[in-house]
């Protein structure tokens, strides 16, 4: 009954918005956002949506409003849309009808390059209340890393806050591509070429037809059947009949199917005739109702080839948006090279802190919205860019800090701890906030004359300078002894010989801590005892050190990954 009410409230909201008629496609994302577990019931939910829409769409808008006022009055509020700086309106986009996609190959997990294009697509869909598909393009069996199927789902669920409408895998759809091949053969727009590949290329360059091109439709269909049994790999290829005089040779008679007998990781030897990218993409974009495609400008020619296929099949092609490539200077993004370096032991895995995979950034404590904000700030620009790694992280660090600073509890941490004794230091009762604005109090200490400070801070203490143990007391170095001066912070501020203000930990209130840095080195030290209350994946700020994500908790120590200052 709860699920029925969830579907009904969003159906009513959508119907009121669109003059009494709700659209099924606008509901599924909102339902999944209520609880990602609903994705497991996708078929049942689709059926329920259709059933509920029948009753909602026959109601008057007045009756729909009355029912929603009872069921979920908060959905009647006309909330202003958040301004999306950097995102220009999409051409011919209609509210609730925009459909877009990201189409990665399963060669490895996703990285920051994918996050840029993926975020632009998903943010545009959110902007218009449409559908967002992730289509895994796996028709080339030689470039598949099997764990990537699950990795891509995990990455995109995280990056989009579970707003992917559906995941599509092309190797599940090969029979569909065959059906469309027959339609194109019937329209005499495909032919099976058995010519020597190099000779065929030379003819196309000269705008000349090969002997196979003008064979009768019946002969082409016989050859098509032979591709499934008689022809060997490399002996035949299916080509699209285009304009041989096209000024761009890449548009002339391009291939759409080939024979590949290599075993596929998901479907084994089930298929030997595989669609090439332009065939599978053109058909999937039709079948899934894509309205806009946003991808790298290196696919500009492919977009034109796909438009040719759509024209023959009398389908309106999606509006194509080309974006420039961002070259993240100093970051290795090649999954092939990274795979080898993991295999050799150079990296510990796809989530190694030195990598720019989404898995690694997530483990460091970066929030998905920081990456989305970065993509929106760059926008859908056609210009190629080279971004230095330092500049990139400076930008996303700023976005990330906006998100985590209001929620990250504050704690003291001293690296490479050095114990000190302050002569004549009194007992001091210290009370500090877990957060200066959002979590007052919660950290109470009773100090005496012994403290742990970092070795770096210890080495920077100069003779005669007044040093402040933050929120505690002042001391100075005198004749190689550390001597208590006062408790008042104003004495420190007004000192004519003011030194540094440093953090500290006391012996009976300390916890062993290990922090993994960006270069994969480890810093060990002590944190205050309240770190023991931190949960795995929680982000804290070690004052004067930086934001860190809790990665692992054992009785002996708490392990963190460093994010940024």
N, C-alpha and C positions, 0 to 999 in steps of 0.2 A: 504493500500500500504506500510506503514511503516513496518508492521509485515512481509510482503513478503520480503522486502529488508533485514530485520534482519536475517530471515531464510536463504535467498540466500547467504548473505556474509559468514555466518558460514558454509554453505554447500560447498561453493567454497573453503574456507580455509581448511576444512577437506579433501575435495577431492584432493587438491594439496599436502597435507601432506601424503596421502595414494595412490599415483600413479594414481590419477584421479577418484577414487571411494570413494564417501563420505558415512559415516555410520550414519544412522538416530539416533541411540542411543547416539552418541557423541554430538548431537546438542541441545537436549532439555534442558539440564542444563544451557548452555550458553544463550539460549533464555530467560529462566526464570530469569537468573541473570540480564538481561537487564531491566526487570520490573517484580517484583513478581506478579503483577496483571494478567500477562499472564497465570498464573496457572489456573485461572478460565476458560480459553479457551483451556484447555489441549487437548480435543478431536479434536477440530477444528484445533489446531496447528499440531497435529500428522498427520492429513489428509493433511494439507498444506505441511508438510515436505516431505511426500511421493511424492506428486505432483511435488515439486520443485526438488527433487533428480533425478527424471526421466530425466529432462532436463539438469541438471548439469552433471550427470554421463555419458552422451553420448558425452560430449565435450572433446576435447583434453586438456591435462594439460596446454599447451601453451595458449589456448583460455581461460581456467579457470583463469590463472594468469593474462591475459590482463583484463578480466572483473573485477577481484578483485582489480586490480590496480586502476580502476576507481571508484568502489563501496566503497571500504574500504582499502586503501593502507596500513594503519597501521597494518592490519592483516598479511601482507606479511613479516613484520619484524621478523627476527629469534631471538627471545629473549631467552637468557639463562635461564634455569630453576633454580628456587631458590633451593639451597641445603637444603635438609631436614635432619638435623642432628638427629640421633636417629632412623630414619626409614630405616630399611634394605630393599633391594628389595624383592618383593614378588616372590615366586617360580612360574615359568611358566607364569608370567604376560605379557600380550601383550598390547601395547599402544592402548587406545581406547576401549579395550574389557574387562577390569576388572569390575566386578559387585559384590558389597558387600552390607551388610545390618546391621542395628541395629534392635533388636527385643524386645522392652520393653513390659511389661504387663501394662495395664491401672489401676494400683493400686494407682497411685498418680502421681504428676509431677516428672520430672527428677531431679537428684541430681548429686553431683560431681563424684560419682561412675559411673553413666551413661556417664558423660562427658568424662571420660577417654577412655572407650571402643568406644563410639560414635565418638569421635575426631579421634582416630586411624583409624577407618573405613573410615570416610569421608576424612581424609588427604591422605590415601592410594588411594582412588578413584580419588582425585584431582591430585595426583602424576602421575596417569596413564591416566587421562582423561576419566574415565569410568562412571558408574551409581551407585548411592547410594540410596537404598530403606530404608525407616523406616517402619517396619512391626509391627503393634500393635497386640500382641498375646492375644486374649480375648476369648478363647474357654472355660475358666474356669470361669463361671458366679459368683462364690462365692467370687472372689477376684477382683471385678471391682469397681472402683470409677468413676462414669460416667463423671464428669468434666475433668478427666485425658485425654480423647480423644483429646480435644482441647488444654489442657495444653502441651501435648507431642508435638503436632504440633508447638505450639508457642516456646517451648524450643528448638526444633531441628532447626527450621528456624533461630533462633537467634544464636545457637551454630555453625551452618555451613554456616552462611551468605547466607541463602536461596539457598543452593546447593543440597537439597534433591531432587532426581529425581521424586519420587512418594511416597505417603503414602498408605499403604495397611492395611486393617483391616480384620483379619481372619474370624470374624463372617459373613462377606459378602461372604465367599468362601466355606461354608460348603458343598454345592452341588458338588463343584469340588472335595472335599475329598471323597464324596460318590462315584463319578465316578471312582476314583482311587481304592477305596476299591473293587469295582466290578472287576477291572482288576486283583487285587491281589488274590481275591477269584478264579477267572478263572484260575490263575496260581497255584492254590492250595497252596498259601502261607499264607492264613489267616484261622482261625477257630474261631467259637463262643464257648466260654467255659461257661458252666453253673454250674461248680463244686463249692463247697464251697471254698472260696478264700484262706483260711488257708491251706486246704488240697492240693489245686493246687500248692501253694508255696512250700509245703514240697516235693511234687513229683518232681518239677523242681530242688530243691536242690539236689535230689538224681538222677538227669538226667533221670527221668522217665516220660513217656507221660501220660496225663490224658485221661479218656475215650472219651472226646470230640475231641481230636486232630486228630484222624484217621477216623472220620466219612466222608462219601462220600461228594463230592463237592455239589451235589444236596441238601443234608441235611444241609450243611453249609449255603447255600443260603436261605433255608426255615427259618433257625434260624436267619439269618441276617434280613429277613423281619419281623420276630416276635419282633425284638428289637425295631421296630418303633411302635408297637401296643400292643403286648401281655406281653412280659417280663417286670417286674417291675425294678425300679432302684436298682442296686446291684445284680440282678439275673443273668446277663449275661455280658460278656466282650469279645471284639474281640481281639485275640492275633495273633502275627506274628510267623509263624513257622520258627524257626532258628535251630541251632545245639544244641540239648539237652546235648551234651557232651562238649560244649564249656567250656574252663577252667575258664572263668569268668561267674559266675551264673547270673550276670546282663544282659548278652547277650542272655540268654536262653528264648525263647518264651515270649517276652515282650508284654504288652498290647498296642493297638492302638486306640480302640474306647470304650466308655462306655455310659451308660444311665444316663442322668442327667435331671431331670424334673423341676429343679429350674428355675424360670423366668429370662431370660437374659435381662440386661438393654437396649440393643439395638434392639434385635430381638424378645423379649418376649418369647412366647411359640412355636415359629415356628419350633424349632428343639428339639428333646429329645435324639437323638443319637449324641454325640459330639466326635470329634477326640481328642486324647491325643497329647501331644506336639510333640512326634517323628513322628507321622503321618502328622500333619499339616505342620511342619517344613520341612520334607523331600519333600513333594509335592510342597510347595511354593518355596523352593530353586531350584527345577527342573523347575517349570513354569516361574520363574523370571530370570532364567539363571545365578544363582550365580556361580561365578568362585572361590571365596575365602570366607571363613567364619572366622571371628575373634571374639572370645568370651572367656569367662572365662573358665579356665581349668577344672572347675567342670562339664563342659558339654562334657568332652572327651568321656565318655561312650555313651552319646547321639549321638555324631558325628559318632561313629562306628555303632550304631543301624540304623541311617539314611543312612549310606553307604550300609548296607544290603538291605534296601528298594530300593535304587537306582540301586543296582546290579540286583535285580529281574525285575525292570522296564527298564533295559538296558539303564541306564542313567549314564553319568560320574559324579561322586560326586564332590562337590566343595573341593578345597584344604583347609583343616582345620588348623587354627592357634589358639593355646591355649595360653591365657595370664593369669598370676597369679592374685590373688585377692589383691587389695590394701585395707588394713584395716586402715581407717582414724581414728586414735585413738583420742577420745575426741569429736567425732561428731556423732550425732544420725542420721542415714540414713534410718532407718526402716519407710516406709510409714504408716504401720499399727499403730505403736506406735505414730508417729507424728500426725496422724489423730485423735487419742484419745486425745492427748495433746491440739490440736486445739479445739476439741469439748469441753474439760473441761475449756477452756479459758486461759490455760497456755501460748499458743502462739496465736498471733493475726490473723494468716492465714499462707498459704503456703509460703508467701513472708516475713514472720517475719525475721527481721535482724539477729536473732540468729541461723537461720537454714542454712543448706548447700545445699538448693535447688538452681537450676539455677535461679529461679524467684527471690530469695533473693539476690544472688550474682549480678545479673543484676541490681537490684534496688540500690545496694551499689555503683555501678559504675564500676564493673569489666567488662572488654571487653572479648567477646567470644574468640578472638585470644589468650588471655593470657591463657585460659584453654586449647586451642588446642596446644599451645607451651609447656605447662606442659606435656600433653599426649605424644607429640613427644619426649620431653626430657627423659621421662621414657622409651618410646619405647615398643615394643611388647615382653615384657619379660615374661618368664614362671614362674619366681620366685614370690612367695607371698611376700608382703611387709607390714610392719607396719610403718605408717607415722604419727608422732605426729602432732596435729592440728597446733601448732605453726610453725613447719617446713614446712608444706604444704602451709600455708598462706605466710610465708616468701618467698617461691619460686614464688607463683603466684603474690604476690605483686611486685616482681622484674620484672616479665614479664609484668604486667599491667602498671607499671610505665614507662617502655620503650615506651608503646603505648600512654599513656595519658599525660605524662610530656611535650611533644612538643606542645600540643594543649590546655592545661588547663590554663585559665587566672588566674593571681595572684591577690589576694585580702587580705586585712587585716581583721582579726576577733579577737575580745577580748571577752573571756568568763567571765561570772560573773563580769561585768564591774564595775570599781571603778573610779569615777571622781577625777582628780587631778588638782591642779592649780600650775603653775610654776612661781614663782616670777621673775619679770623683763623680762619675755620671750618676744621677739620681734615678729612681724608678719613675718611669713615665707611662701613664695610661694613654694609649693612642686609639682613637676611633676614626675610621676612614670609610668613605662611600664605595660601594661596589660600582656605582656609576655616578658621576658628578651631578647629573640631572634626573636620571630615571630610576635610580636604586640607591636611596640614601642609607648610610650606615651599613652594617653587616660585616665590618672588618675591625675586630678589636684585638689590641695587643697590650701586653704589659712588659715593657723593656727594662733592662738593668744596665750593665756596663759593657756587655759583650754583644757584638753584631757581626754579621757577614756582609761584606761589600764585594763588588767585583774587583778582580785583580787590576783591571785597567783604571778604575777609579782610585784604587789604593796607590798605584804608581804615579798618579797625577796630584797627590797631596803634597803641597809645598810648605816648607817651614814658615810658621807664622800666619798662614792664611786661615780665615774662618771658614769652616766647612759646615754645611747644613745636611743632617740626616733628615730627609723630607718628612714633614709632619711630626717630627720627634724632637730633635735637639741640635745645638751647635757645638762644635769642638774645634780645636786647632792642634797643629803639630808643634811641639815645643821641646827642644833638646831630644829629638827622636822619640818623644812620647806623645800620645794622643790624649789631650786634656779637655775636659768638659769646660764650656764657656757659659752657655745659658740655654733655656728652652725657647725663648721668644724669637719667632721668625723675623720680627722687625730688627732685632739686633744683627741678624745676618744681612738683611737687606740694606741696613744703614752702615755696615762695616766699611771702613776705608781700605781694608785688606781682605776683600771678599773673594773666596774661592768658589768651588763648585757645590751644587746641590745634588745629592746622590741618594739612590735607593738602597734599601737594606733589608735583611732578613735576620730573625733571631733564632737561636738554636732549637728551642722547644716549640717553634712554630714554622718549621721548614719542611719542604717537600722536594725530593729529587726530581729534577726536570731535565729533559733532553729536547733541544730544538734543532730541527733539520733546516738548514739554510738553502738558498737558491742554487748554490753550487754543489749541493748534496753533502757538504761538510756538516759536522755535528758540533753544537755547543752544549756543554753540560753546565749545570749550576743548581742553585736552590731558588725556589719560589716560596712565597708565603703559604701557610697551611691551607688557606681557603681555596687554593687551586685543586685540592682534593675533592671539592664539590663540583668541579667542572665536568660536564658530560662529553662523551665522544662526539666529535663534529661541531662542538660549540666553539665560537670564536671569542678570544679574549684579547685585551690589549695589555701587554707587558709594558708598563710605563717607561719611557725613554728608550725602549727597545723596538716595539712594533706590534702589529696585529698578528696573531698566530691562531691556527686551528688545532684543536685537540684531536690527535690521531689515535692514540692508544693509551689505555690506563692499566697499569699493573700495580700490585702492592708495593713494588720497589720504586717505581717512578711513573711519571706522566710524560708522554711524548707529544710534542707539538711540531707542526709544520709552519715555517715562517711565511707570511703573506707579503706584507709591505709595512712601511712606516705609517 
